[in-house]
């Protein structure tokens, strides 16, 4: 009985030894490499929003199968689809996981001669999900040769840039802005947000102290923008009000806008008791809180308080409810 058990134990060791030897990783195949083309690759979100990237092999020697894992940033792009590149033929794939940020493909040839030389292993169609840059990383690149031995080629990771095409035909925007209680119409900051479709911007331009149209945006990409202002001491058009304008090829003009004064604590877009308290508390001081000088004449006096009192209870939503770009 002991002799029989000992013989069985020796046979098990021999089988296990052969198993581990068969799956022992081989050294990198001399000169064989895998890489991406084009590299870097670029996707224009406002264009076709797609880019085919080839996963290529060079200097292969009699290969039959591959086990490839790729990882990348899904917040920048995803692999919308993939296809065989043609280097291998008659492929049977036993693993085809295409998840956001992760691709794992395992395939082997059937009834085909081992392949050598250069060629395309996979064609990957990326679609942009957000502007940015992501590496395309070989987490695994394992092939097998005609003797079913593993081959580990050298790898070169790729780079994918997702951006907007900035060569969109530019346009212009003008308008007339003024400030209640001031004769100087200059210096009002007017902003166009990042465009909804092209992704250019934001753009900020101050008004000038001239009559008529005193605002001029030049060389702005045609798109839909949210308009806002940021004038200290005044009720402003805030981004949250959602006042949008679609800029066409030419002739874009904003409706005239007169900003109401008295919003001393001006980031809340509401004229209330806190504004009254700030201005009244600074009246007559030689050194004062500059936010209390509503009309910007260098003093805090009854004229500043009059702007607060005259617009008391007013909000941006009430003041500019009918102003639509």
Helices and strands as residue ranges (DSSP letters): H 2-22, E 33-37, E 41-44, E 50-71, E 77-84, E 91-99, E 102-109, E 115-128, E 132-145, E 150-151, E 154-155, E 158-163, E 170-175, E 177-179, E 189-192, E 203-206, E 215-221, E 224-229, E 233-234, G 239-241, E 244-246, E 252-253, E 257-259, E 261-263, G 266-268, H 273-282, G 290-292, H 302-310, H 316-319
